[in-house]
Amino acid sequence: MSVSDVKIQVDKVYKIFGNRPDDALAELRAGAQKAEVLQSTGCVVGLKDIDFSIHRGETFVIMGLSGSGKSTLIRHFNRLIEPTAGRILVDGRNIMEMNAKELIAFRRTGISMVFQRFGLLPHQTVLENTICGPILQGVNRREAVALGMEQLELVGLKGFENRFPRQLSGGMQQRVGLARALATQADVLLMDEAFSALDPLIKSDMQEQLKDIQARLKKTIIFITHDLDEALHLGDRIAILKDGELRQVGTGEEILFRPADDYVERFVRKVDLSRALYAHEAFTRIPVLTQAEATPERSAALLGEHPGVIVARDGASRLLARGASGEAVPVASIDANAALGQCFAPLAAQNAILVTEGGTAIGMLTREMAFKALARAARPA
């Protein structure tokens, strides 16, 4: 990873709450544990020597149980909490060195936040809530309204702009919060347990919507959660905290199958593997032929060597599977980056589905392939 790929650098950050932070910091650096520091100084260690980088345009999930320090950490990125020691650099600049005026500008234009409890202003309409950021930035009202309407359409709330928060469901209110954050056009989006107050089905819808929005906008998202399934589903990489200490940073696959210590191993033991594995880890690539190329002779020859053949015609793809006869049959398709769990419904209806990359069919996934991938993951070498 080059320096230009790093959006945020967290550099040896400590946060200590109490009246003797310097004494507590010295003890920590000498090797004392959190409980020992509390007993000797009366100080609570919120964060201890946190050090990692966040890539430009990635969804970086910070997770841990209650009291792990995750919400304390996310509030350092916009300096709602000041560190006891250490630095946080955004685009190479130490935000701890910003003066009051620079910090206000950074909070208005460089970073935005989506809150767990929505944080909407009850006396303002959906549109007014959405455009409050741009208005504070000095954008004229006509441009702010146009920008706000664009974001509301992006989150699926076009037509609700004149409603008030009390007239919306919890999921819709959270979408307003997301639209408000996006309307600032900030590069960095902070999301602190943003979906935890939602019902499971609404939460799942919001997760999918966030993934869709991120695929288009490529923001740098820092997402806080205590839900490992959510972390695996949303995160490009995951950081796991315990008692204010960083235990591991890695991809979902690394966290699951190469845990850094016993705590992480216990943490991930009961995870839903179908949300951690993806279609591209289970499918097999097969030949792709045009309609003209897919003669009975050539198809039969290829089916002797491969489990299937893709027949492409006019932008649509069909599957000819080993043992099948006659014309290739239309089947469901799934993107190679889809979670394996998303393949279960189409695989319940038919034994094989097409796997696509950039909209183009590249291979096939069968029930057997999906089961074998899950079995391998459950018993890693």
TIPA-92688 format. One line per field, with one value per atom (N, C-alpha, C): z, y, x; residue in one letter. Coordinates in steps of 0.1 Angstrom, whole numbers. Atoms other than C-alpha are relative to their C-alpha. Layout:
BEGIN
zz	(Z; ...)
yy	(Y; ...)
xx	(X; ...)
r	(a; ...)
//
This chain:
BEGIN
zz	(0; 0; 0; 0; -10; 9; -9; 10; -6; 6; -15; 2; -2; -7; 14; -14; 30; 1; -2; 38; 15; -14; 76; 7; -7; 98; 15; -14; 135; 6; -4; 151; 15; -14; 186; 9; -7; 201; 14; -14; 239; 4; -7; 257; 14; -15; 295; 6; -7; 315; 15; -14; 350; 2; -4; 369; -1; 1; 365; -13; 13; 328; -3; 3; 327; 7; -8; 355; -6; 6; 339; -13; 13; 305; 2; -3; 320; 4; -5; 337; -12; 12; 305; -9; 9; 285; 7; -7; 312; 1; 1; 307; 9; -9; 333; -8; 6; 325; 4; -3; 325; 15; -14; 359; 10; -9; 375; -1; 1; 362; 7; -8; 376; 15; -15; 410; 5; -5; 412; -3; 3; 396; 0; 1; 395; -14; 14; 358; -8; 9; 332; -13; 13; 301; -11; 11; 271; -12; 11; 244; 3; -3; 245; -13; 11; 217; -12; 12; 188; -12; 12; 155; -12; 12; 121; -11; 11; 87; -7; 7; 67; -14; 15; 29; -5; 7; 7; -7; 7; -4; 6; -6; 19; 11; -11; 44; 11; -11; 76; 13; -12; 105; 12; -13; 141; 9; -8; 164; 13; -13; 198; 9; -9; 228; 8; -8; 251; 9; -8; 268; -7; 7; 242; -5; 4; 232; -14; 14; 197; -2; 2; 202; 5; -3; 220; -11; 11; 191; -12; 11; 164; 2; -3; 182; 0; 2; 178; -14; 13; 141; -4; 2; 143; 12; -12; 176; 9; -10; 196; 14; -11; 220; -4; 2; 223; 5; -6; 227; 11; -10; 257; -7; 8; 233; -13; 13; 197; -10; 10; 164; -9; 10; 138; -12; 12; 103; -11; 11; 75; -12; 11; 41; 3; -4; 58; 10; -10; 81; 13; -13; 118; 5; -3; 128; 14; -13; 164; 0; 2; 151; -6; 6; 136; 11; -9; 153; -1; -1; 161; -13; 13; 127; -10; 9; 108; 4; -4; 129; -4; 5; 122; -15; 15; 85; -3; 2; 87; 3; -4; 105; -10; 9; 80; -14; 14; 48; -2; 2; 54; 6; -7; 77; 4; -4; 84; 8; -9; 109; -1; -1; 110; 14; -14; 145; 2; -3; 161; 2; -3; 172; -9; 11; 140; 1; -2; 155; -9; 8; 133; 8; -6; 141; -2; 1; 148; -7; 6; 137; -14; 14; 103; -8; 9; 73; -4; 5; 57; -8; 9; 31; 8; -8; 57; 8; -7; 78; -9; 9; 48; -5; 5; 37; 10; -10; 70; -1; 2; 63; -10; 10; 30; 3; -4; 44; 9; -9; 72; -7; 8; 46; -9; 8; 29; -14; 13; -1; -1; 1; -15; 0; -2; -8; -12; 12; -44; -3; 2; -48; 11; -11; -14; -1; 2; -22; -11; 11; -55; 5; -5; -37; 10; -10; -9; -7; 7; -34; -7; 6; -51; 10; -10; -19; 5; -4; -9; -10; 10; -42; 1; -1; -37; 11; -11; -4; 0; 2; -17; 7; -7; -1; -8; 9; -31; 2; -3; -24; 14; -14; 13; 6; -5; 14; 8; -8; 29; 13; -13; 57; 11; -12; 93; 5; -5; 111; 7; -8; 133; -10; 10; 101; -7; 7; 91; 10; -8; 103; 4; -5; 121; -12; 11; 89; -9; 9; 69; 7; -7; 96; -1; 2; 94; -14; 13; 57; -2; 0; 62; 7; -7; 86; -10; 10; 58; -11; 10; 32; 5; -6; 55; 0; 0; 59; -14; 14; 22; -6; 6; 14; 3; -3; 30; -10; 10; 2; 7; -6; 28; -5; 4; 19; 10; -11; 53; 6; -6; 67; 13; -13; 104; 3; -3; 113; 13; -13; 150; 4; -3; 155; -7; 7; 128; -2; 3; 122; 12; -11; 157; 6; -6; 167; -9; 10; 136; 2; 1; 133; -10; 8; 117; -15; 14; 83; -5; 4; 81; 0; -1; 93; -12; 11; 65; -13; 12; 39; 0; -1; 52; -3; 3; 50; -15; 14; 14; -7; 6; 6; 2; -3; 22; -10; 9; 1; -14; 14; -31; -1; 1; -23; 0; -1; -14; -13; 13; -47; -10; 10; -65; 4; -5; -43; 5; -5; -29; 11; -12; 4; 8; -11; 32; 12; -10; 57; 12; -12; 93; 8; -5; 107; 13; -13; 143; 2; -3; 153; 10; -9; 179; -6; 8; 153; -10; 9; 137; -14; 13; 109; -8; 6; 101; -5; 4; 101; -12; 11; 78; -13; 12; 54; -6; 5; 52; -2; -1; 59; -10; 8; 35; 9; -10; 66; 14; -13; 103; 10; -12; 135; 12; -12; 167; 12; -12; 200; 12; -13; 236; 10; -11; 267; -5; 5; 246; -7; 8; 229; -13; 14; 192; 0; 0; 189; -14; 14; 151; -10; 11; 119; -12; 12; 87; -8; 7; 61; 7; -6; 70; 0; 1; 58; 10; -9; 78; 15; -14; 110; 3; -2; 106; 0; 2; 95; 4; -5; 108; 12; -12; 142; 7; -6; 159; 14; -14; 194; 4; -5; 215; 1; -1; 221; -13; 13; 184; -4; 3; 179; 6; -7; 205; -5; 4; 192; -13; 13; 157; -1; 0; 167; -6; 4; 160; -11; 11; 130; -11; 12; 100; -11; 10; 75; -14; 13; 46; -3; 2; 52; -1; 1; 53; -12; 12; 22; -12; 11; -13; -12; 11; -46; -7; 7; -61; 7; -7; -35; -1; 1; -44; -14; 13; -81; -8; 10; -111; -13; 13; -143; -11; 11; -174; -14; 13; -212; -3; 5; -227; -15; 15; -263; -5; 6; -286; -5; 5; -300; -12; 12; -333; 3; -3; -316; 7; -9; -294; -9; 8; -320; 9; -8; -306; 2; -1; -313; 9; -8; -297; 15; -13; -267; 7; -5; -262; 4; -3; -263; 12; -12; -238; 13; -12; -215; 5; -4; -214; 9; -8; -198; 11; -10; -178; 5; -5; -157; -7; 8; -179; -10; 10; -208; 0; 1; -210; -14; 14; -242; 1; 0; -247; -13; 11; -270; 3; -1; -274; 15; -14; -239; 11; -10; -222; 0; -1; -210; 4; -4; -207; 3; -6; -191; -6; 4; -207; 10; -10; -179; -4; 3; -180; 2; -1; -186; -6; 6; -201; -15; 14; -236; -6; 7; -262; 2; -1; -259; 14; -13; -231; 7; -7; -204; 8; -8; -187; 15; -14; -151; 7; -8; -123; 0; -1; -119; 13; -12; -90; -2; 2; -89; 8; -6; -80; 14; -13; -50; 10; -9; -35; 11; -11; -1; -4; 3; -4; 4; -5; 16; -9; 10; -12; -11; 11; -35; 4; -4; -14; -6; 6; -27; -14; 14; -64; -1; 1; -57; 6; -4; -39; -11; 11; -71; -11; 10; -94; 4; -6; -89; -4; 4; -108; -4; 4; -113; -6; 6; -133; 9; -7; -117; -9; 9; -132; 6; -4; -131; -9; 8; -143; -9; 8; -157; -10; 9; -178; 7; -5; -171; -1; 1; -162; 5; -5; -145; 6; -6; -126; 15; -14; -90; 2; -2; -80; 15; -14; -47; 7; -5; -42; 2; -1; -48; 12; -12; -22; 13; -13; 4; 3; -2; -2; 5; -5; 3; 14; -14; 36; 8; -8; 47; 2; -1; 39; 10; -9; 58; 15; -13; 88; 6; -5; 90; -7; 7; 78; 4; -2; 74; 11)
yy	(-12; 0; 12; -13; 34; 10; -11; 66; 6; -6; 79; -8; 8; 50; 2; -2; 60; 13; -12; 83; 4; -3; 81; -8; 7; 72; 2; -1; 64; -4; 1; 68; -1; 2; 53; 9; -8; 68; -6; 4; 66; 10; -8; 79; -5; 4; 80; 10; -8; 93; 1; -1; 107; 12; -12; 133; -2; 2; 117; -7; 7; 109; -2; 2; 115; -12; 12; 90; -13; 12; 65; -4; 3; 69; -6; 6; 63; -14; 13; 32; -10; 8; 19; -3; 1; 25; -9; 9; 6; -14; 13; -24; -4; 2; -20; -3; 3; -34; 10; -10; -15; 0; 1; -28; 5; -5; -20; 15; -15; 16; 5; -5; 20; 0; 1; 8; 10; -9; 29; 15; -14; 61; 5; -4; 60; 4; -4; 66; -13; 10; 46; 0; 0; 35; -3; 1; 41; -6; 5; 34; -1; 2; 20; -4; 2; 24; -6; 4; 22; 5; -3; 21; -8; 6; 14; 10; -10; 30; -5; 3; 32; 5; -3; 31; 9; -9; 57; -8; 6; 46; -14; 13; 15; 2; 0; 6; -8; 6; 0; -1; 3; -16; -1; 1; -11; -7; 8; -37; -5; 5; -50; 0; 0; -57; 13; -12; -30; 2; -3; -12; -2; 4; -22; 13; -13; 15; 4; -3; 15; 13; -13; 45; 11; -10; 63; 3; -1; 57; 8; -7; 69; 15; -14; 102; 8; -7; 109; 5; -3; 111; 14; -14; 144; 9; -7; 155; 3; -2; 152; -5; 4; 135; 2; -3; 146; -12; 10; 119; 5; -3; 118; 0; 0; 109; -6; 5; 101; 10; -9; 115; -7; 5; 111; 9; -7; 121; -3; 2; 127; 7; -5; 131; 5; -4; 134; 11; -12; 163; -5; 3; 159; 9; -8; 170; 5; -5; 175; 14; -13; 206; 10; -9; 222; 10; -10; 255; -1; 0; 262; 2; -3; 277; -12; 11; 249; -13; 12; 222; 1; -2; 237; -3; 3; 237; -15; 15; 201; -7; 7; 190; 3; -3; 208; -6; 4; 197; -13; 11; 169; -13; 12; 145; 2; -1; 137; -13; 11; 114; -4; 5; 92; -6; 4; 86; -12; 11; 56; 3; -4; 74; 11; -8; 93; 14; -14; 128; 10; -9; 144; 11; -11; 178; -1; 4; 171; 11; -11; 206; 3; -2; 204; -12; 10; 185; -9; 9; 156; 8; -8; 180; 10; -9; 206; -6; 8; 180; -4; 5; 168; 11; -11; 202; 9; -9; 216; 1; 0; 206; 10; -10; 224; 14; -13; 254; 6; -4; 256; 2; -2; 253; 13; -12; 284; -2; 2; 268; 7; -7; 289; -10; 9; 275; -8; 7; 266; -12; 11; 246; -11; 9; 230; -9; 8; 219; -10; 9; 204; -12; 10; 186; -10; 8; 174; -9; 9; 160; -11; 10; 142; -11; 10; 125; -8; 7; 117; -11; 10; 100; -12; 10; 81; -10; 9; 67; -5; 6; 59; 8; -8; 88; 11; -10; 108; 0; -1; 120; 2; -2; 122; 13; -12; 155; 10; -10; 175; -7; 7; 149; 5; -3; 154; -13; 13; 128; -9; 8; 117; -8; 6; 107; -12; 10; 82; -12; 12; 47; 2; -1; 41; -1; 2; 28; 12; -12; 58; 12; -11; 82; -2; 2; 65; 3; -4; 70; 15; -15; 107; 4; -2; 106; -2; 3; 90; 10; -10; 114; 14; -12; 143; 0; 1; 130; 0; 0; 124; 14; -13; 159; 10; -9; 175; -3; 4; 157; -2; 3; 149; -13; 12; 123; -11; 10; 105; 0; 2; 91; -8; 7; 81; -6; 6; 56; -8; 6; 48; -8; 8; 18; 4; -7; 34; -9; 8; 4; -9; 9; -12; 2; -3; 5; -5; 4; -10; -14; 14; -41; -8; 8; -70; 1; -1; -68; 14; -14; -30; 2; 0; -34; -6; 7; -58; 8; -9; -34; 11; -11; -6; -4; 5; -27; -1; 2; -35; 14; -13; 1; 7; -6; 13; -6; 7; -13; 5; -5; -1; 15; -14; 36; 1; 0; 28; -4; 4; 10; 11; -12; 42; 12; -12; 69; -2; 3; 52; 10; -8; 72; -8; 7; 63; -1; 2; 48; -7; 6; 41; -4; 5; 19; -8; 7; 9; -10; 9; -22; -10; 11; -50; -13; 12; -74; -5; 5; -96; -3; 3; -107; 13; -13; -70; 4; -4; -64; -7; 8; -92; 3; -3; -82; 13; -14; -45; 3; -5; -43; -5; 4; -43; -6; 5; -47; 3; -1; -51; 1; -1; -40; -4; 5; -58; 5; -6; -40; -9; 5; -54; 8; -8; -33; 11; -11; -4; -4; 4; -25; -6; 5; -34; -15; 14; -72; -5; 4; -76; 9; -7; -58; -9; 8; -77; -1; 3; -88; -10; 10; -109; -14; 14; -140; -1; 1; -132; -1; 0; -125; -14; 13; -157; -12; 13; -182; 1; -1; -167; 10; -9; -151; 2; -4; -133; -6; 5; -147; -7; 8; -168; 9; -8; -138; 1; -2; -132; -14; 13; -170; -3; 2; -171; 9; -11; -139; -5; 3; -154; -14; 14; -190; -3; 3; -188; 8; -8; -166; -7; 5; -172; 0; 0; -184; 4; -3; -179; 15; -15; -141; 4; -3; -143; -5; 5; -163; 6; -6; -151; -9; 9; -166; -2; 2; -160; -10; 10; -184; -14; 14; -213; -4; 4; -212; -5; 5; -227; 8; -7; -209; -11; 10; -226; 8; -6; -219; 9; -8; -191; 0; 1; -195; 9; -7; -174; -10; 10; -189; -7; 7; -196; -10; 9; -213; -13; 10; -235; -11; 11; -263; -13; 12; -297; -7; 7; -312; 7; -7; -285; 1; 0; -282; -14; 13; -320; -2; 1; -319; 7; -8; -291; -6; 5; -307; -13; 12; -338; 4; -5; -316; 10; -10; -290; -3; 3; -291; 7; -8; -266; 9; -10; -242; 11; -11; -207; 4; -4; -197; 14; -14; -159; 4; -5; -143; 13; -13; -106; 5; -6; -97; -9; 9; -126; -13; 12; -158; -11; 13; -194; -10; 10; -224; -14; 14; -258; -8; 8; -282; -14; 14; -316; -9; 9; -342; 5; -6; -318; -2; 2; -321; 11; -10; -298; 14; -14; -260; 3; -5; -242; 6; -5; -232; 12; -12; -198; -3; 3; -198; 14; -12; -172; 3; -4; -153; 7; -6; -139; 7; -7; -114; -8; 7; -129; 5; -6; -106; -1; 2; -116; -10; 9; -133; -14; 14; -171; -2; 1; -168; 6; -6; -147; -10; 10; -177; -11; 11; -200; 0; -1; -188; -5; 5; -192; -15; 14; -225; -10; 9; -238; -3; 2; -233; -8; 7; -248; -4; 6; -268; 9; -8; -244; 14; -14; -206; 5; -7; -183; 9; -9; -163; 11; -10; -129; 10; -10; -103; 12; -11; -68; -2; 3; -81; -11; 11; -108; -13; 14; -145; -5; 5; -161; -15; 14; -194; -4; 6; -215; -4; 4; -223; -10; 11; -255; -1; 3; -266; -7; 8; -290; 9; -9; -263; 9; -9; -240; -8; 8; -268; -4; 3; -278; 12; -12; -242; 3; -1; -240; -10; 11; -273; 3; -3; -262; 12; -12; -229; -4; 4; -247; -9; 9; -270; 5; -5; -247; -8; 8; -264; 7)
xx	(8; 0; 9; -8; 15; -6; 4; 13; -13; 12; -13; -13; 12; -36; -6; 4; -38; -8; 8; -67; 2; -1; -64; 11; -10; -35; -2; 2; -41; 14; -14; -6; 1; -3; -1; -9; 10; -33; -3; 5; -40; -11; 9; -70; -2; 1; -71; -10; 10; -100; 4; -3; -92; 9; -8; -72; 15; -14; -38; 4; -3; -34; 14; -14; 3; 6; -5; 10; -5; 6; -14; 7; -7; 3; 13; -13; 37; -1; 1; 25; -3; 4; 9; 12; -12; 41; 10; -9; 60; -5; 5; 38; -12; 11; 10; -13; 12; -24; -11; 10; -57; -5; 4; -68; 10; -10; -35; 1; 0; -36; -12; 12; -71; 2; -3; -60; 10; -11; -29; -2; 2; -41; -14; 14; -78; -5; 4; -78; -5; 5; -97; 6; -6; -79; -11; 9; -101; 6; -7; -76; 15; -14; -41; 8; -10; -15; -7; 8; -40; 8; -8; -21; -4; 4; -35; -2; 3; -42; -13; 12; -74; 2; -2; -73; -11; 9; -89; -11; 11; -124; -4; 4; -127; -10; 9; -153; 8; -9; -133; -9; 9; -153; 9; -6; -143; -10; 10; -159; 6; -3; -159; -12; 11; -181; -1; 2; -195; 13; -11; -166; 13; -13; -140; 7; -7; -133; -4; 3; -149; -6; 7; -172; 9; -10; -144; 9; -10; -121; -6; 5; -145; -2; 1; -150; 13; -13; -113; 2; -3; -116; -5; 5; -136; 3; -5; -120; -12; 10; -152; 7; -9; -127; 14; -14; -91; 8; -9; -64; 9; -10; -42; 14; -13; -13; -2; 1; -8; -5; 4; -18; -11; 9; -46; 2; -3; -36; -11; 9; -62; 6; -7; -47; 14; -14; -13; 1; 0; -24; -5; 4; -25; -11; 12; -60; 2; -2; -47; 6; -7; -28; -9; 9; -59; -4; 6; -70; -15; 14; -106; -7; 6; -114; 2; -3; -97; -8; 8; -115; -14; 14; -149; -1; 1; -142; 2; -2; -129; -13; 12; -161; -11; 11; -183; 2; -3; -166; 8; -9; -141; -5; 5; -160; -14; 14; -196; -3; 3; -213; -15; 13; -244; -2; 1; -257; -9; 8; -273; -14; 14; -304; -5; 5; -309; 5; -4; -303; -7; 7; -329; -7; 7; -344; -15; 14; -381; -9; 9; -394; 4; -4; -377; -5; 4; -389; 12; -11; -369; 10; -10; -354; 8; -8; -345; 10; -10; -328; 12; -10; -309; 10; -9; -296; 6; -5; -286; 15; -14; -250; 5; -3; -247; -3; 3; -264; 10; -10; -239; 14; -12; -211; -1; 2; -225; -5; 6; -241; -13; 12; -269; -12; 11; -304; -4; 4; -312; 9; -9; -281; -1; 1; -285; -13; 12; -321; 2; -2; -310; 9; -9; -282; -7; 8; -305; -10; 9; -330; 7; -8; -303; 4; -4; -292; -13; 12; -328; -4; 3; -333; 10; -10; -301; -3; 4; -314; -14; 13; -348; -11; 10; -368; -5; 6; -378; -15; 14; -414; -3; 2; -409; 6; -8; -390; -8; 8; -419; -6; 4; -426; 9; -8; -415; 5; -5; -394; -10; 10; -423; -9; 8; -441; 7; -8; -414; 3; -4; -405; 15; -14; -372; 10; -9; -355; 0; 1; -367; 7; -7; -354; 15; -14; -320; 5; -4; -320; 1; -2; -325; 13; -13; -295; 11; -10; -275; 0; 1; -287; 6; -6; -278; 15; -14; -243; 6; -5; -239; -1; 2; -252; 12; -12; -221; 11; -10; -201; 14; -13; -174; 6; -7; -148; -2; 0; -150; -14; 14; -183; 2; -1; -184; -14; 13; -212; 1; -1; -215; -12; 11; -237; -13; 11; -259; -12; 11; -281; -5; 2; -282; -14; 13; -315; -12; 10; -333; -5; 4; -354; 8; -9; -336; -2; 3; -353; 4; -4; -349; 15; -15; -313; 7; -5; -306; -2; 3; -322; 10; -9; -300; 14; -13; -269; 2; -1; -276; 0; 0; -284; 14; -13; -251; 10; -9; -232; -2; 3; -249; 5; -5; -242; 15; -14; -206; 6; -5; -201; 0; 1; -211; 9; -6; -196; 15; -14; -164; 4; -4; -164; 10; -8; -140; -9; 10; -164; 6; -4; -156; -13; 13; -184; 3; -1; -188; -11; 10; -206; 5; -3; -208; -4; 6; -223; 10; -10; -197; -5; 5; -220; -1; 1; -226; 13; -14; -189; 5; -4; -182; -7; 8; -209; 4; -2; -200; 15; -14; -163; 10; -11; -134; 11; -9; -113; -7; 6; -121; 11; -9; -104; -8; 7; -113; 7; -5; -109; -4; 4; -109; 7; -5; -106; 10; -8; -92; 12; -12; -65; -4; 2; -63; 5; -4; -63; 4; -4; -63; -7; 6; -69; 2; -1; -76; -13; 13; -101; -8; 8; -130; 5; -7; -112; 11; -12; -81; -5; 6; -102; -5; 6; -121; 9; -8; -95; 14; -13; -63; -1; 1; -73; 14; -13; -44; 2; -1; -51; -12; 11; -74; -13; 12; -98; -7; 6; -103; -6; 5; -107; -14; 13; -135; -10; 9; -150; -7; 5; -155; -6; 3; -163; -14; 14; -201; -5; 4; -201; -7; 7; -224; 10; -10; -199; -6; 6; -223; 0; -2; -219; 14; -14; -182; 7; -5; -176; -8; 6; -183; -1; 2; -194; 13; -13; -159; 9; -8; -145; -5; 6; -168; -3; 4; -176; 12; -10; -157; -2; 0; -148; -3; 3; -162; 1; -1; -159; -12; 10; -179; 0; 2; -192; -11; 11; -212; -10; 10; -244; 5; -5; -226; 10; -10; -198; -5; 5; -220; -7; 5; -224; -2; 2; -236; 13; -12; -202; 10; -10; -181; -5; 6; -205; 2; -2; -203; 15; -14; -165; 4; -4; -162; -7; 7; -188; 7; -8; -165; 11; -12; -138; -5; 4; -159; -14; 13; -190; -11; 10; -208; 7; -4; -206; -10; 8; -219; -2; 3; -237; -5; 4; -238; -6; 7; -262; -7; 7; -273; 0; -2; -260; -6; 6; -279; 9; -8; -262; -9; 7; -275; 11; -9; -260; -3; 1; -254; 8; -7; -246; 3; -4; -229; -12; 11; -255; -13; 12; -280; 0; 1; -292; -9; 8; -307; 6; -3; -307; 5; -4; -289; -12; 12; -314; 4; -3; -317; 0; -1; -307; 2; -2; -304; 15; -14; -271; 2; -4; -252; 14; -13; -223; 11; -11; -189; 3; -3; -186; -12; 11; -220; 4; -2; -220; -6; 5; -225; -14; 14; -256; -11; 9; -272; -2; 2; -268; -10; 8; -289; -14; 13; -323; -1; 0; -315; 4; -5; -297; -11; 11; -328; -10; 10; -348; 7; -7; -321; 14; -12; -290; 12; -11; -267; -4; 3; -265; 13; -11; -243; 7; -7; -216; 5; -3; -210; 11; -10; -182; -2; 3; -190; -11; 12; -223; 2; -3; -205; 1; -1; -210; 14; -13; -177; 1; 0; -186; -13; 13; -211; 3; 0; -219; -11; 10; -237; -2; 2; -252; 12; -12; -223; 12; -12; -197; -2; 3; -214; 2; -1; -216; 15; -14; -179; 7; -7; -168; -3; 4; -187; 7; -7; -172; 14; -14; -137; 2; -2; -142; -2; 2; -156; 11; -12; -125; 12; -12; -96; 12; -12; -63; 9)
r	(m; m; m; s; s; s; v; v; v; s; s; s; d; d; d; v; v; v; k; k; k; i; i; i; q; q; q; v; v; v; d; d; d; k; k; k; v; v; v; y; y; y; k; k; k; i; i; i; f; f; f; g; g; g; n; n; n; r; r; r; p; p; p; d; d; d; d; d; d; a; a; a; l; l; l; a; a; a; e; e; e; l; l; l; r; r; r; a; a; a; g; g; g; a; a; a; q; q; q; k; k; k; a; a; a; e; e; e; v; v; v; l; l; l; q; q; q; s; s; s; t; t; t; g; g; g; c; c; c; v; v; v; v; v; v; g; g; g; l; l; l; k; k; k; d; d; d; i; i; i; d; d; d; f; f; f; s; s; s; i; i; i; h; h; h; r; r; r; g; g; g; e; e; e; t; t; t; f; f; f; v; v; v; i; i; i; m; m; m; g; g; g; l; l; l; s; s; s; g; g; g; s; s; s; g; g; g; k; k; k; s; s; s; t; t; t; l; l; l; i; i; i; r; r; r; h; h; h; f; f; f; n; n; n; r; r; r; l; l; l; i; i; i; e; e; e; p; p; p; t; t; t; a; a; a; g; g; g; r; r; r; i; i; i; l; l; l; v; v; v; d; d; d; g; g; g; r; r; r; n; n; n; i; i; i; m; m; m; e; e; e; m; m; m; n; n; n; a; a; a; k; k; k; e; e; e; l; l; l; i; i; i; a; a; a; f; f; f; r; r; r; r; r; r; t; t; t; g; g; g; i; i; i; s; s; s; m; m; m; v; v; v; f; f; f; q; q; q; r; r; r; f; f; f; g; g; g; l; l; l; l; l; l; p; p; p; h; h; h; q; q; q; t; t; t; v; v; v; l; l; l; e; e; e; n; n; n; t; t; t; i; i; i; c; c; c; g; g; g; p; p; p; i; i; i; l; l; l; q; q; q; g; g; g; v; v; v; n; n; n; r; r; r; r; r; r; e; e; e; a; a; a; v; v; v; a; a; a; l; l; l; g; g; g; m; m; m; e; e; e; q; q; q; l; l; l; e; e; e; l; l; l; v; v; v; g; g; g; l; l; l; k; k; k; g; g; g; f; f; f; e; e; e; n; n; n; r; r; r; f; f; f; p; p; p; r; r; r; q; q; q; l; l; l; s; s; s; g; g; g; g; g; g; m; m; m; q; q; q; q; q; q; r; r; r; v; v; v; g; g; g; l; l; l; a; a; a; r; r; r; a; a; a; l; l; l; a; a; a; t; t; t; q; q; q; a; a; a; d; d; d; v; v; v; l; l; l; l; l; l; m; m; m; d; d; d; e; e; e; a; a; a; f; f; f; s; s; s; a; a; a; l; l; l; d; d; d; p; p; p; l; l; l; i; i; i; k; k; k; s; s; s; d; d; d; m; m; m; q; q; q; e; e; e; q; q; q; l; l; l; k; k; k; d; d; d; i; i; i; q; q; q; a; a; a; r; r; r; l; l; l; k; k; k; k; k; k; t; t; t; i; i; i; i; i; i; f; f; f; i; i; i; t; t; t; h; h; h; d; d; d; l; l; l; d; d; d; e; e; e; a; a; a; l; l; l; h; h; h; l; l; l; g; g; g; d; d; d; r; r; r; i; i; i; a; a; a; i; i; i; l; l; l; k; k; k; d; d; d; g; g; g; e; e; e; l; l; l; r; r; r; q; q; q; v; v; v; g; g; g; t; t; t; g; g; g; e; e; e; e; e; e; i; i; i; l; l; l; f; f; f; r; r; r; p; p; p; a; a; a; d; d; d; d; d; d; y; y; y; v; v; v; e; e; e; r; r; r; f; f; f; v; v; v; r; r; r; k; k; k; v; v; v; d; d; d; l; l; l; s; s; s; r; r; r; a; a; a; l; l; l; y; y; y; a; a; a; h; h; h; e; e; e; a; a; a; f; f; f; t; t; t; r; r; r; i; i; i; p; p; p; v; v; v; l; l; l; t; t; t; q; q; q; a; a; a; e; e; e; a; a; a; t; t; t; p; p; p; e; e; e; r; r; r; s; s; s; a; a; a; a; a; a; l; l; l; l; l; l; g; g; g; e; e; e; h; h; h; p; p; p; g; g; g; v; v; v; i; i; i; v; v; v; a; a; a; r; r; r; d; d; d; g; g; g; a; a; a; s; s; s; r; r; r; l; l; l; l; l; l; a; a; a; r; r; r; g; g; g; a; a; a; s; s; s; g; g; g; e; e; e; a; a; a; v; v; v; p; p; p; v; v; v; a; a; a; s; s; s; i; i; i; d; d; d; a; a; a; n; n; n; a; a; a; a; a; a; l; l; l; g; g; g; q; q; q; c; c; c; f; f; f; a; a; a; p; p; p; l; l; l; a; a; a; a; a; a; q; q; q; n; n; n; a; a; a; i; i; i; l; l; l; v; v; v; t; t; t; e; e; e; g; g; g; g; g; g; t; t; t; a; a; a; i; i; i; g; g; g; m; m; m; l; l; l; t; t; t; r; r; r; e; e; e; m; m; m; a; a; a; f; f; f; k; k; k; a; a; a; l; l; l; a; a; a; r; r; r; a; a; a; a; a; a; r; r; r; p; p; p; a; a; a)
//
